[in-house]
């Protein structure tokens, strides 16, 4: 009889946990979005997100905060496009052994040129998309716990300022959410 009660209790806990997870995952889907403006850029974020101006010297930096946690940043000004260059690929075993555990990571490959061109050892995926008639570079992590979510515009005004959003909270919910947020970005064409 005890085993039936334990199975029944386990079943109830499982059902309650699933209901809680469904409610949690749908919280941002039903949340109202609010438009934020930074210079000639506007974007919509969930109402629960707070955008706060941070101290910066050569560009404008804003933190994106959700539930008392910093999830990312918005950069406006001089910001480099996304790229991964803190590693090298080699077909030389001695060179690989010398550098594989250092700050500059080494990867061994029998076809260095192909693997380099295809970004085999990159932490993120990169692609271009058109967001409200402007070309943007999108960055998405390859693995759930490593990399960044981001968008980069190479020129957003007549002064060739750049704009980037970098998100380091890599939950599946945030990946979906920020891809939606990226689609809301509008660049004022009068200044572009």
CNS distance restraints for C-alpha pairs under 8 A (distance, minus, plus):
assign (resid   1 and name CA) (resid   5 and name CA) 6.55 0.50 0.50
assign (resid   2 and name CA) (resid   6 and name CA) 6.18 0.50 0.50
assign (resid   3 and name CA) (resid   7 and name CA) 6.13 0.50 0.50
assign (resid   4 and name CA) (resid   8 and name CA) 6.04 0.50 0.50
assign (resid   5 and name CA) (resid   9 and name CA) 6.05 0.50 0.50
assign (resid   6 and name CA) (resid  10 and name CA) 6.01 0.50 0.50
assign (resid   7 and name CA) (resid  11 and name CA) 6.07 0.50 0.50
assign (resid   8 and name CA) (resid  12 and name CA) 6.33 0.50 0.50
assign (resid   9 and name CA) (resid  13 and name CA) 6.17 0.50 0.50
assign (resid  10 and name CA) (resid  14 and name CA) 6.09 0.50 0.50
assign (resid  11 and name CA) (resid  15 and name CA) 6.22 0.50 0.50
assign (resid  12 and name CA) (resid  16 and name CA) 6.09 0.50 0.50
assign (resid  13 and name CA) (resid  17 and name CA) 5.98 0.50 0.50
assign (resid  14 and name CA) (resid  18 and name CA) 6.18 0.50 0.50
assign (resid  15 and name CA) (resid  19 and name CA) 6.21 0.50 0.50
assign (resid  16 and name CA) (resid  20 and name CA) 6.15 0.50 0.50
assign (resid  17 and name CA) (resid  21 and name CA) 6.19 0.50 0.50
assign (resid  18 and name CA) (resid  22 and name CA) 6.15 0.50 0.50
assign (resid  19 and name CA) (resid  23 and name CA) 6.22 0.50 0.50
assign (resid  20 and name CA) (resid  24 and name CA) 6.05 0.50 0.50
assign (resid  21 and name CA) (resid  25 and name CA) 6.01 0.50 0.50
assign (resid  22 and name CA) (resid  26 and name CA) 6.22 0.50 0.50
assign (resid  23 and name CA) (resid  27 and name CA) 6.28 0.50 0.50
assign (resid  25 and name CA) (resid  29 and name CA) 7.68 0.50 0.50
assign (resid  25 and name CA) (resid 173 and name CA) 6.93 0.50 0.50
assign (resid  26 and name CA) (resid  30 and name CA) 6.47 0.50 0.50
assign (resid  27 and name CA) (resid  31 and name CA) 6.31 0.50 0.50
assign (resid  28 and name CA) (resid  46 and name CA) 6.91 0.50 0.50
assign (resid  28 and name CA) (resid 177 and name CA) 7.87 0.50 0.50
assign (resid  31 and name CA) (resid  46 and name CA) 6.17 0.50 0.50
assign (resid  31 and name CA) (resid  47 and name CA) 6.84 0.50 0.50
assign (resid  32 and name CA) (resid  46 and name CA) 5.86 0.50 0.50
assign (resid  32 and name CA) (resid  47 and name CA) 5.63 0.50 0.50
assign (resid  33 and name CA) (resid  44 and name CA) 5.74 0.50 0.50
assign (resid  33 and name CA) (resid  45 and name CA) 5.20 0.50 0.50
assign (resid  33 and name CA) (resid  46 and name CA) 4.25 0.50 0.50
assign (resid  33 and name CA) (resid  47 and name CA) 5.20 0.50 0.50
assign (resid  34 and name CA) (resid  44 and name CA) 5.19 0.50 0.50
assign (resid  34 and name CA) (resid  45 and name CA) 5.46 0.50 0.50
assign (resid  34 and name CA) (resid  46 and name CA) 6.06 0.50 0.50
assign (resid  34 and name CA) (resid  47 and name CA) 5.45 0.50 0.50
assign (resid  35 and name CA) (resid  42 and name CA) 6.48 0.50 0.50
assign (resid  35 and name CA) (resid  43 and name CA) 5.46 0.50 0.50
assign (resid  35 and name CA) (resid  44 and name CA) 4.22 0.50 0.50
assign (resid  35 and name CA) (resid  45 and name CA) 6.45 0.50 0.50
assign (resid  36 and name CA) (resid  42 and name CA) 5.54 0.50 0.50
assign (resid  36 and name CA) (resid  43 and name CA) 5.47 0.50 0.50
assign (resid  36 and name CA) (resid  44 and name CA) 6.06 0.50 0.50
assign (resid  36 and name CA) (resid  45 and name CA) 7.33 0.50 0.50
assign (resid  37 and name CA) (resid  41 and name CA) 5.66 0.50 0.50
assign (resid  37 and name CA) (resid  42 and name CA) 4.40 0.50 0.50
assign (resid  37 and name CA) (resid  43 and name CA) 6.68 0.50 0.50
assign (resid  38 and name CA) (resid  42 and name CA) 6.30 0.50 0.50
assign (resid  38 and name CA) (resid  76 and name CA) 7.97 0.50 0.50
assign (resid  40 and name CA) (resid 156 and name CA) 7.82 0.50 0.50
assign (resid  40 and name CA) (resid 157 and name CA) 7.59 0.50 0.50
assign (resid  40 and name CA) (resid 187 and name CA) 5.92 0.50 0.50
assign (resid  40 and name CA) (resid 188 and name CA) 5.21 0.50 0.50
assign (resid  40 and name CA) (resid 191 and name CA) 6.96 0.50 0.50
assign (resid  41 and name CA) (resid 156 and name CA) 7.93 0.50 0.50
assign (resid  41 and name CA) (resid 185 and name CA) 6.94 0.50 0.50
assign (resid  41 and name CA) (resid 186 and name CA) 5.72 0.50 0.50
assign (resid  41 and name CA) (resid 187 and name CA) 4.70 0.50 0.50
assign (resid  41 and name CA) (resid 188 and name CA) 6.28 0.50 0.50
assign (resid  42 and name CA) (resid 184 and name CA) 7.82 0.50 0.50
assign (resid  42 and name CA) (resid 185 and name CA) 5.65 0.50 0.50
assign (resid  42 and name CA) (resid 186 and name CA) 5.24 0.50 0.50
assign (resid  42 and name CA) (resid 187 and name CA) 6.64 0.50 0.50
assign (resid  43 and name CA) (resid 181 and name CA) 6.89 0.50 0.50
assign (resid  43 and name CA) (resid 182 and name CA) 7.54 0.50 0.50
assign (resid  43 and name CA) (resid 184 and name CA) 5.29 0.50 0.50
assign (resid  43 and name CA) (resid 185 and name CA) 4.40 0.50 0.50
assign (resid  43 and name CA) (resid 186 and name CA) 6.40 0.50 0.50
assign (resid  44 and name CA) (resid 181 and name CA) 6.06 0.50 0.50
assign (resid  44 and name CA) (resid 184 and name CA) 5.81 0.50 0.50
assign (resid  44 and name CA) (resid 185 and name CA) 7.17 0.50 0.50
assign (resid  45 and name CA) (resid  49 and name CA) 6.43 0.50 0.50
assign (resid  45 and name CA) (resid 181 and name CA) 6.29 0.50 0.50
assign (resid  48 and name CA) (resid  66 and name CA) 6.40 0.50 0.50
assign (resid  48 and name CA) (resid  67 and name CA) 7.39 0.50 0.50
assign (resid  49 and name CA) (resid  64 and name CA) 6.69 0.50 0.50
assign (resid  49 and name CA) (resid  65 and name CA) 5.54 0.50 0.50
assign (resid  49 and name CA) (resid  66 and name CA) 4.78 0.50 0.50
assign (resid  49 and name CA) (resid  67 and name CA) 7.55 0.50 0.50
assign (resid  50 and name CA) (resid  63 and name CA) 8.00 0.50 0.50
assign (resid  50 and name CA) (resid  64 and name CA) 5.86 0.50 0.50
assign (resid  50 and name CA) (resid  65 and name CA) 5.04 0.50 0.50
assign (resid  50 and name CA) (resid  66 and name CA) 6.46 0.50 0.50
assign (resid  51 and name CA) (resid  62 and name CA) 6.21 0.50 0.50
assign (resid  51 and name CA) (resid  63 and name CA) 5.63 0.50 0.50
assign (resid  51 and name CA) (resid  64 and name CA) 4.80 0.50 0.50
assign (resid  51 and name CA) (resid  65 and name CA) 6.35 0.50 0.50
assign (resid  52 and name CA) (resid  62 and name CA) 5.26 0.50 0.50
assign (resid  52 and name CA) (resid  63 and name CA) 5.22 0.50 0.50
assign (resid  52 and name CA) (resid  64 and name CA) 6.71 0.50 0.50
assign (resid  52 and name CA) (resid  65 and name CA) 7.82 0.50 0.50
assign (resid  53 and name CA) (resid  60 and name CA) 7.63 0.50 0.50
assign (resid  53 and name CA) (resid  61 and name CA) 6.08 0.50 0.50
assign (resid  53 and name CA) (resid  62 and name CA) 4.33 0.50 0.50
assign (resid  53 and name CA) (resid  63 and name CA) 6.47 0.50 0.50
assign (resid  54 and name CA) (resid  60 and name CA) 7.61 0.50 0.50
assign (resid  54 and name CA) (resid  61 and name CA) 5.42 0.50 0.50
assign (resid  54 and name CA) (resid  62 and name CA) 5.32 0.50 0.50
assign (resid  54 and name CA) (resid  63 and name CA) 6.64 0.50 0.50
assign (resid  55 and name CA) (resid  60 and name CA) 7.85 0.50 0.50
assign (resid  55 and name CA) (resid  61 and name CA) 6.97 0.50 0.50
assign (resid  56 and name CA) (resid  60 and name CA) 6.13 0.50 0.50
assign (resid  56 and name CA) (resid  61 and name CA) 6.20 0.50 0.50
assign (resid  58 and name CA) (resid  77 and name CA) 7.25 0.50 0.50
assign (resid  58 and name CA) (resid  78 and name CA) 7.11 0.50 0.50
assign (resid  59 and name CA) (resid  75 and name CA) 7.04 0.50 0.50
assign (resid  59 and name CA) (resid  76 and name CA) 5.80 0.50 0.50
assign (resid  59 and name CA) (resid  77 and name CA) 4.56 0.50 0.50
assign (resid  59 and name CA) (resid  78 and name CA) 6.10 0.50 0.50
assign (resid  60 and name CA) (resid  75 and name CA) 5.88 0.50 0.50
assign (resid  60 and name CA) (resid  76 and name CA) 5.06 0.50 0.50
assign (resid  60 and name CA) (resid  77 and name CA) 6.29 0.50 0.50
assign (resid  61 and name CA) (resid  73 and name CA) 6.84 0.50 0.50
assign (resid  61 and name CA) (resid  74 and name CA) 5.74 0.50 0.50
assign (resid  61 and name CA) (resid  75 and name CA) 4.76 0.50 0.50
assign (resid  61 and name CA) (resid  76 and name CA) 6.47 0.50 0.50
assign (resid  62 and name CA) (resid  73 and name CA) 5.53 0.50 0.50
assign (resid  62 and name CA) (resid  74 and name CA) 5.01 0.50 0.50
assign (resid  62 and name CA) (resid  75 and name CA) 6.58 0.50 0.50
assign (resid  63 and name CA) (resid  70 and name CA) 6.74 0.50 0.50
assign (resid  63 and name CA) (resid  71 and name CA) 7.79 0.50 0.50
assign (resid  63 and name CA) (resid  72 and name CA) 5.93 0.50 0.50
assign (resid  63 and name CA) (resid  73 and name CA) 4.40 0.50 0.50
assign (resid  63 and name CA) (resid  74 and name CA) 6.31 0.50 0.50
assign (resid  64 and name CA) (resid  70 and name CA) 5.86 0.50 0.50
assign (resid  64 and name CA) (resid  71 and name CA) 5.78 0.50 0.50
assign (resid  64 and name CA) (resid  72 and name CA) 5.09 0.50 0.50
assign (resid  64 and name CA) (resid  73 and name CA) 5.49 0.50 0.50
assign (resid  64 and name CA) (resid  74 and name CA) 7.30 0.50 0.50
assign (resid  65 and name CA) (resid  69 and name CA) 5.36 0.50 0.50
assign (resid  65 and name CA) (resid  70 and name CA) 4.29 0.50 0.50
assign (resid  65 and name CA) (resid  71 and name CA) 5.59 0.50 0.50
assign (resid  65 and name CA) (resid  72 and name CA) 7.14 0.50 0.50
assign (resid  66 and name CA) (resid  70 and name CA) 6.37 0.50 0.50
assign (resid  66 and name CA) (resid  71 and name CA) 6.64 0.50 0.50
assign (resid  71 and name CA) (resid 167 and name CA) 5.72 0.50 0.50
assign (resid  71 and name CA) (resid 168 and name CA) 5.81 0.50 0.50
assign (resid  71 and name CA) (resid 169 and name CA) 5.17 0.50 0.50
assign (resid  72 and name CA) (resid 165 and name CA) 7.23 0.50 0.50
assign (resid  72 and name CA) (resid 166 and name CA) 5.43 0.50 0.50
assign (resid  72 and name CA) (resid 167 and name CA) 4.03 0.50 0.50
assign (resid  72 and name CA) (resid 168 and name CA) 5.67 0.50 0.50
assign (resid  72 and name CA) (resid 169 and name CA) 7.19 0.50 0.50
assign (resid  73 and name CA) (resid 165 and name CA) 5.66 0.50 0.50
assign (resid  73 and name CA) (resid 166 and name CA) 5.35 0.50 0.50
assign (resid  73 and name CA) (resid 167 and name CA) 6.49 0.50 0.50
assign (resid  74 and name CA) (resid 163 and name CA) 7.32 0.50 0.50
assign (resid  74 and name CA) (resid 164 and name CA) 5.75 0.50 0.50
assign (resid  74 and name CA) (resid 165 and name CA) 4.41 0.50 0.50
assign (resid  74 and name CA) (resid 166 and name CA) 6.55 0.50 0.50
assign (resid  75 and name CA) (resid  79 and name CA) 7.11 0.50 0.50
assign (resid  75 and name CA) (resid 162 and name CA) 7.85 0.50 0.50
assign (resid  75 and name CA) (resid 163 and name CA) 5.50 0.50 0.50
assign (resid  75 and name CA) (resid 164 and name CA) 5.08 0.50 0.50
assign (resid  75 and name CA) (resid 165 and name CA) 6.25 0.50 0.50
assign (resid  76 and name CA) (resid 161 and name CA) 6.77 0.50 0.50
assign (resid  76 and name CA) (resid 162 and name CA) 5.76 0.50 0.50
assign (resid  76 and name CA) (resid 163 and name CA) 4.51 0.50 0.50
assign (resid  76 and name CA) (resid 164 and name CA) 6.67 0.50 0.50
assign (resid  77 and name CA) (resid 161 and name CA) 4.63 0.50 0.50
assign (resid  77 and name CA) (resid 162 and name CA) 5.13 0.50 0.50
assign (resid  77 and name CA) (resid 163 and name CA) 6.44 0.50 0.50
assign (resid  78 and name CA) (resid 161 and name CA) 5.98 0.50 0.50
assign (resid  78 and name CA) (resid 162 and name CA) 5.77 0.50 0.50
assign (resid  78 and name CA) (resid 163 and name CA) 7.99 0.50 0.50
assign (resid  79 and name CA) (resid 162 and name CA) 5.87 0.50 0.50
assign (resid  79 and name CA) (resid 163 and name CA) 6.99 0.50 0.50
assign (resid  79 and name CA) (resid 164 and name CA) 7.24 0.50 0.50
assign (resid  80 and name CA) (resid 162 and name CA) 7.99 0.50 0.50
assign (resid  81 and name CA) (resid 137 and name CA) 7.73 0.50 0.50
assign (resid  81 and name CA) (resid 152 and name CA) 6.36 0.50 0.50
assign (resid  81 and name CA) (resid 153 and name CA) 7.98 0.50 0.50
assign (resid  81 and name CA) (resid 154 and name CA) 7.07 0.50 0.50
assign (resid  82 and name CA) (resid 137 and name CA) 7.65 0.50 0.50
assign (resid  82 and name CA) (resid 139 and name CA) 7.51 0.50 0.50
assign (resid  82 and name CA) (resid 152 and name CA) 7.32 0.50 0.50
assign (resid  84 and name CA) (resid 122 and name CA) 6.59 0.50 0.50
assign (resid  84 and name CA) (resid 123 and name CA) 7.92 0.50 0.50
assign (resid  86 and name CA) (resid 104 and name CA) 5.59 0.50 0.50
assign (resid  86 and name CA) (resid 105 and name CA) 6.56 0.50 0.50
assign (resid  87 and name CA) (resid 104 and name CA) 5.30 0.50 0.50
assign (resid  87 and name CA) (resid 105 and name CA) 4.43 0.50 0.50
assign (resid  87 and name CA) (resid 106 and name CA) 5.51 0.50 0.50
assign (resid  87 and name CA) (resid 107 and name CA) 7.47 0.50 0.50
assign (resid  88 and name CA) (resid 104 and name CA) 7.58 0.50 0.50
assign (resid  88 and name CA) (resid 105 and name CA) 6.46 0.50 0.50
assign (resid  88 and name CA) (resid 106 and name CA) 5.04 0.50 0.50
assign (resid  88 and name CA) (resid 107 and name CA) 6.32 0.50 0.50
assign (resid  89 and name CA) (resid 106 and name CA) 5.78 0.50 0.50
assign (resid  89 and name CA) (resid 107 and name CA) 4.75 0.50 0.50
assign (resid  89 and name CA) (resid 108 and name CA) 5.85 0.50 0.50
assign (resid  89 and name CA) (resid 109 and name CA) 6.53 0.50 0.50
assign (resid  89 and name CA) (resid 112 and name CA) 5.88 0.50 0.50
assign (resid  89 and name CA) (resid 116 and name CA) 7.08 0.50 0.50
assign (resid  90 and name CA) (resid  95 and name CA) 7.34 0.50 0.50
assign (resid  90 and name CA) (resid  96 and name CA) 6.52 0.50 0.50
assign (resid  90 and name CA) (resid 106 and name CA) 7.16 0.50 0.50
assign (resid  90 and name CA) (resid 107 and name CA) 6.28 0.50 0.50
assign (resid  90 and name CA) (resid 108 and name CA) 5.23 0.50 0.50
assign (resid  90 and name CA) (resid 109 and name CA) 6.00 0.50 0.50
assign (resid  90 and name CA) (resid 110 and name CA) 7.91 0.50 0.50
assign (resid  90 and name CA) (resid 112 and name CA) 6.08 0.50 0.50
assign (resid  91 and name CA) (resid  96 and name CA) 7.69 0.50 0.50
assign (resid  91 and name CA) (resid 108 and name CA) 5.66 0.50 0.50
assign (resid  91 and name CA) (resid 109 and name CA) 5.29 0.50 0.50
assign (resid  91 and name CA) (resid 110 and name CA) 5.47 0.50 0.50
assign (resid  91 and name CA) (resid 111 and name CA) 7.34 0.50 0.50
assign (resid  91 and name CA) (resid 112 and name CA) 6.57 0.50 0.50
assign (resid  92 and name CA) (resid  96 and name CA) 6.20 0.50 0.50
assign (resid  92 and name CA) (resid 108 and name CA) 7.50 0.50 0.50
assign (resid  93 and name CA) (resid  97 and name CA) 6.09 0.50 0.50
assign (resid  93 and name CA) (resid 108 and name CA) 7.18 0.50 0.50
assign (resid  94 and name CA) (resid  98 and name CA) 6.18 0.50 0.50
assign (resid  95 and name CA) (resid  99 and name CA) 6.37 0.50 0.50
assign (resid  96 and name CA) (resid 100 and name CA) 5.56 0.50 0.50
assign (resid  96 and name CA) (resid 106 and name CA) 5.72 0.50 0.50
assign (resid  96 and name CA) (resid 107 and name CA) 6.58 0.50 0.50
assign (resid  96 and name CA) (resid 108 and name CA) 6.13 0.50 0.50
assign (resid  99 and name CA) (resid 104 and name CA) 6.90 0.50 0.50
assign (resid  99 and name CA) (resid 105 and name CA) 6.39 0.50 0.50
assign (resid  99 and name CA) (resid 106 and name CA) 5.66 0.50 0.50
assign (resid 100 and name CA) (resid 104 and name CA) 7.80 0.50 0.50
assign (resid 100 and name CA) (resid 105 and name CA) 5.47 0.50 0.50
assign (resid 100 and name CA) (resid 106 and name CA) 4.69 0.50 0.50
assign (resid 100 and name CA) (resid 107 and name CA) 6.87 0.50 0.50
assign (resid 101 and name CA) (resid 105 and name CA) 6.59 0.50 0.50
assign (resid 101 and name CA) (resid 106 and name CA) 7.76 0.50 0.50
assign (resid 107 and name CA) (resid 121 and name CA) 7.58 0.50 0.50
assign (resid 108 and name CA) (resid 112 and name CA) 7.94 0.50 0.50
assign (resid 109 and name CA) (resid 115 and name CA) 7.41 0.50 0.50
assign (resid 111 and name CA) (resid 115 and name CA) 6.22 0.50 0.50
assign (resid 112 and name CA) (resid 116 and name CA) 5.87 0.50 0.50
assign (resid 113 and name CA) (resid 117 and name CA) 6.14 0.50 0.50
assign (resid 114 and name CA) (resid 118 and name CA) 6.10 0.50 0.50
assign (resid 115 and name CA) (resid 119 and name CA) 6.04 0.50 0.50
assign (resid 115 and name CA) (resid 120 and name CA) 5.24 0.50 0.50
assign (resid 115 and name CA) (resid 121 and name CA) 7.44 0.50 0.50
assign (resid 116 and name CA) (resid 120 and name CA) 6.54 0.50 0.50
assign (resid 116 and name CA) (resid 121 and name CA) 7.58 0.50 0.50
assign (resid 119 and name CA) (resid 125 and name CA) 7.99 0.50 0.50
assign (resid 123 and name CA) (resid 141 and name CA) 6.28 0.50 0.50
assign (resid 123 and name CA) (resid 142 and name CA) 5.98 0.50 0.50
assign (resid 123 and name CA) (resid 143 and name CA) 7.57 0.50 0.50
assign (resid 123 and name CA) (resid 146 and name CA) 6.79 0.50 0.50
assign (resid 123 and name CA) (resid 147 and name CA) 5.48 0.50 0.50
assign (resid 124 and name CA) (resid 139 and name CA) 6.28 0.50 0.50
assign (resid 124 and name CA) (resid 140 and name CA) 5.40 0.50 0.50
assign (resid 124 and name CA) (resid 141 and name CA) 4.21 0.50 0.50
assign (resid 124 and name CA) (resid 142 and name CA) 5.07 0.50 0.50
assign (resid 124 and name CA) (resid 143 and name CA) 7.97 0.50 0.50
assign (resid 124 and name CA) (resid 147 and name CA) 5.70 0.50 0.50
assign (resid 124 and name CA) (resid 148 and name CA) 6.92 0.50 0.50
assign (resid 125 and name CA) (resid 139 and name CA) 5.69 0.50 0.50
assign (resid 125 and name CA) (resid 140 and name CA) 5.16 0.50 0.50
assign (resid 125 and name CA) (resid 141 and name CA) 6.00 0.50 0.50
assign (resid 125 and name CA) (resid 142 and name CA) 6.06 0.50 0.50
assign (resid 126 and name CA) (resid 137 and name CA) 6.89 0.50 0.50
assign (resid 126 and name CA) (resid 138 and name CA) 5.64 0.50 0.50
assign (resid 126 and name CA) (resid 139 and name CA) 4.70 0.50 0.50
assign (resid 126 and name CA) (resid 140 and name CA) 6.57 0.50 0.50
assign (resid 127 and name CA) (resid 137 and name CA) 5.79 0.50 0.50
assign (resid 127 and name CA) (resid 138 and name CA) 5.36 0.50 0.50
assign (resid 127 and name CA) (resid 139 and name CA) 6.82 0.50 0.50
assign (resid 128 and name CA) (resid 135 and name CA) 6.77 0.50 0.50
assign (resid 128 and name CA) (resid 136 and name CA) 5.57 0.50 0.50
assign (resid 128 and name CA) (resid 137 and name CA) 4.53 0.50 0.50
assign (resid 128 and name CA) (resid 138 and name CA) 5.87 0.50 0.50
assign (resid 129 and name CA) (resid 135 and name CA) 5.90 0.50 0.50
assign (resid 129 and name CA) (resid 136 and name CA) 5.40 0.50 0.50
assign (resid 129 and name CA) (resid 137 and name CA) 6.47 0.50 0.50
assign (resid 129 and name CA) (resid 138 and name CA) 6.97 0.50 0.50
assign (resid 130 and name CA) (resid 134 and name CA) 5.29 0.50 0.50
assign (resid 130 and name CA) (resid 135 and name CA) 4.58 0.50 0.50
assign (resid 130 and name CA) (resid 136 and name CA) 5.99 0.50 0.50
assign (resid 131 and name CA) (resid 135 and name CA) 6.31 0.50 0.50
assign (resid 131 and name CA) (resid 136 and name CA) 6.61 0.50 0.50
assign (resid 131 and name CA) (resid 182 and name CA) 7.43 0.50 0.50
assign (resid 131 and name CA) (resid 183 and name CA) 5.84 0.50 0.50
assign (resid 131 and name CA) (resid 184 and name CA) 7.93 0.50 0.50
assign (resid 131 and name CA) (resid 185 and name CA) 6.92 0.50 0.50
assign (resid 131 and name CA) (resid 186 and name CA) 7.70 0.50 0.50
assign (resid 132 and name CA) (resid 183 and name CA) 7.45 0.50 0.50
assign (resid 132 and name CA) (resid 185 and name CA) 7.15 0.50 0.50
assign (resid 132 and name CA) (resid 186 and name CA) 6.15 0.50 0.50
assign (resid 132 and name CA) (resid 187 and name CA) 7.77 0.50 0.50
assign (resid 134 and name CA) (resid 153 and name CA) 7.77 0.50 0.50
assign (resid 134 and name CA) (resid 187 and name CA) 7.93 0.50 0.50
assign (resid 135 and name CA) (resid 153 and name CA) 6.73 0.50 0.50
assign (resid 136 and name CA) (resid 151 and name CA) 6.45 0.50 0.50
assign (resid 136 and name CA) (resid 152 and name CA) 5.51 0.50 0.50
assign (resid 136 and name CA) (resid 153 and name CA) 4.89 0.50 0.50
assign (resid 136 and name CA) (resid 154 and name CA) 7.33 0.50 0.50
assign (resid 137 and name CA) (resid 151 and name CA) 5.56 0.50 0.50
assign (resid 137 and name CA) (resid 152 and name CA) 5.08 0.50 0.50
assign (resid 137 and name CA) (resid 153 and name CA) 6.60 0.50 0.50
assign (resid 138 and name CA) (resid 149 and name CA) 7.79 0.50 0.50
assign (resid 138 and name CA) (resid 150 and name CA) 5.75 0.50 0.50
assign (resid 138 and name CA) (resid 151 and name CA) 4.55 0.50 0.50
assign (resid 138 and name CA) (resid 152 and name CA) 6.61 0.50 0.50
assign (resid 139 and name CA) (resid 148 and name CA) 6.90 0.50 0.50
assign (resid 139 and name CA) (resid 149 and name CA) 5.39 0.50 0.50
assign (resid 139 and name CA) (resid 150 and name CA) 4.82 0.50 0.50
assign (resid 139 and name CA) (resid 151 and name CA) 6.17 0.50 0.50
assign (resid 140 and name CA) (resid 147 and name CA) 7.43 0.50 0.50
assign (resid 140 and name CA) (resid 148 and name CA) 6.10 0.50 0.50
assign (resid 140 and name CA) (resid 149 and name CA) 4.75 0.50 0.50
assign (resid 140 and name CA) (resid 150 and name CA) 6.68 0.50 0.50
assign (resid 140 and name CA) (resid 175 and name CA) 7.81 0.50 0.50
assign (resid 141 and name CA) (resid 146 and name CA) 6.40 0.50 0.50
assign (resid 141 and name CA) (resid 147 and name CA) 4.76 0.50 0.50
assign (resid 141 and name CA) (resid 148 and name CA) 5.45 0.50 0.50
assign (resid 141 and name CA) (resid 149 and name CA) 6.32 0.50 0.50
assign (resid 141 and name CA) (resid 170 and name CA) 7.85 0.50 0.50
assign (resid 142 and name CA) (resid 146 and name CA) 7.38 0.50 0.50
assign (resid 142 and name CA) (resid 147 and name CA) 7.17 0.50 0.50
assign (resid 143 and name CA) (resid 147 and name CA) 7.26 0.50 0.50
assign (resid 144 and name CA) (resid 170 and name CA) 6.42 0.50 0.50
assign (resid 144 and name CA) (resid 171 and name CA) 7.15 0.50 0.50
assign (resid 144 and name CA) (resid 172 and name CA) 7.63 0.50 0.50
assign (resid 145 and name CA) (resid 170 and name CA) 6.51 0.50 0.50
assign (resid 146 and name CA) (resid 170 and name CA) 7.73 0.50 0.50
assign (resid 147 and name CA) (resid 168 and name CA) 7.48 0.50 0.50
assign (resid 147 and name CA) (resid 170 and name CA) 7.86 0.50 0.50
assign (resid 148 and name CA) (resid 166 and name CA) 6.75 0.50 0.50
assign (resid 148 and name CA) (resid 167 and name CA) 5.86 0.50 0.50
assign (resid 148 and name CA) (resid 168 and name CA) 5.23 0.50 0.50
assign (resid 148 and name CA) (resid 169 and name CA) 7.75 0.50 0.50
assign (resid 148 and name CA) (resid 170 and name CA) 6.86 0.50 0.50
assign (resid 149 and name CA) (resid 166 and name CA) 5.87 0.50 0.50
assign (resid 149 and name CA) (resid 167 and name CA) 4.94 0.50 0.50
assign (resid 149 and name CA) (resid 168 and name CA) 6.53 0.50 0.50
assign (resid 149 and name CA) (resid 170 and name CA) 7.12 0.50 0.50
assign (resid 149 and name CA) (resid 175 and name CA) 6.91 0.50 0.50
assign (resid 149 and name CA) (resid 178 and name CA) 7.80 0.50 0.50
assign (resid 150 and name CA) (resid 164 and name CA) 7.02 0.50 0.50
assign (resid 150 and name CA) (resid 165 and name CA) 5.26 0.50 0.50
assign (resid 150 and name CA) (resid 166 and name CA) 4.45 0.50 0.50
assign (resid 150 and name CA) (resid 167 and name CA) 5.98 0.50 0.50
assign (resid 151 and name CA) (resid 164 and name CA) 5.43 0.50 0.50
assign (resid 151 and name CA) (resid 165 and name CA) 5.34 0.50 0.50
assign (resid 151 and name CA) (resid 166 and name CA) 6.85 0.50 0.50
assign (resid 151 and name CA) (resid 182 and name CA) 7.17 0.50 0.50
assign (resid 152 and name CA) (resid 162 and name CA) 7.34 0.50 0.50
assign (resid 152 and name CA) (resid 163 and name CA) 5.73 0.50 0.50
assign (resid 152 and name CA) (resid 164 and name CA) 4.25 0.50 0.50
assign (resid 152 and name CA) (resid 165 and name CA) 6.68 0.50 0.50
assign (resid 153 and name CA) (resid 162 and name CA) 5.61 0.50 0.50
assign (resid 153 and name CA) (resid 163 and name CA) 5.19 0.50 0.50
assign (resid 153 and name CA) (resid 164 and name CA) 6.31 0.50 0.50
assign (resid 154 and name CA) (resid 160 and name CA) 7.43 0.50 0.50
assign (resid 154 and name CA) (resid 161 and name CA) 7.36 0.50 0.50
assign (resid 154 and name CA) (resid 162 and name CA) 4.97 0.50 0.50
assign (resid 154 and name CA) (resid 163 and name CA) 6.95 0.50 0.50
assign (resid 155 and name CA) (resid 159 and name CA) 7.94 0.50 0.50
assign (resid 155 and name CA) (resid 160 and name CA) 4.60 0.50 0.50
assign (resid 155 and name CA) (resid 161 and name CA) 5.33 0.50 0.50
assign (resid 155 and name CA) (resid 162 and name CA) 4.90 0.50 0.50
assign (resid 155 and name CA) (resid 163 and name CA) 7.45 0.50 0.50
assign (resid 155 and name CA) (resid 192 and name CA) 7.81 0.50 0.50
assign (resid 156 and name CA) (resid 160 and name CA) 6.21 0.50 0.50
assign (resid 156 and name CA) (resid 161 and name CA) 5.66 0.50 0.50
assign (resid 156 and name CA) (resid 162 and name CA) 5.76 0.50 0.50
assign (resid 156 and name CA) (resid 163 and name CA) 6.84 0.50 0.50
assign (resid 156 and name CA) (resid 187 and name CA) 6.61 0.50 0.50
assign (resid 156 and name CA) (resid 191 and name CA) 7.88 0.50 0.50
assign (resid 156 and name CA) (resid 192 and name CA) 5.63 0.50 0.50
assign (resid 157 and name CA) (resid 161 and name CA) 5.94 0.50 0.50
assign (resid 157 and name CA) (resid 191 and name CA) 5.14 0.50 0.50
assign (resid 157 and name CA) (resid 192 and name CA) 3.97 0.50 0.50
assign (resid 158 and name CA) (resid 191 and name CA) 5.97 0.50 0.50
assign (resid 158 and name CA) (resid 192 and name CA) 5.36 0.50 0.50
assign (resid 169 and name CA) (resid 174 and name CA) 6.89 0.50 0.50
assign (resid 170 and name CA) (resid 174 and name CA) 6.25 0.50 0.50
assign (resid 170 and name CA) (resid 175 and name CA) 6.56 0.50 0.50
assign (resid 171 and name CA) (resid 175 and name CA) 6.45 0.50 0.50
assign (resid 172 and name CA) (resid 176 and name CA) 6.46 0.50 0.50
assign (resid 173 and name CA) (resid 177 and name CA) 6.03 0.50 0.50
assign (resid 174 and name CA) (resid 178 and name CA) 5.78 0.50 0.50
assign (resid 175 and name CA) (resid 179 and name CA) 6.25 0.50 0.50
assign (resid 176 and name CA) (resid 180 and name CA) 6.49 0.50 0.50
assign (resid 177 and name CA) (resid 181 and name CA) 6.23 0.50 0.50
assign (resid 178 and name CA) (resid 182 and name CA) 5.94 0.50 0.50
assign (resid 179 and name CA) (resid 183 and name CA) 6.58 0.50 0.50
assign (resid 180 and name CA) (resid 184 and name CA) 6.86 0.50 0.50
assign (resid 181 and name CA) (resid 185 and name CA) 7.02 0.50 0.50
assign (resid 187 and name CA) (resid 192 and name CA) 7.21 0.50 0.50
assign (resid 188 and name CA) (resid 192 and name CA) 6.41 0.50 0.50
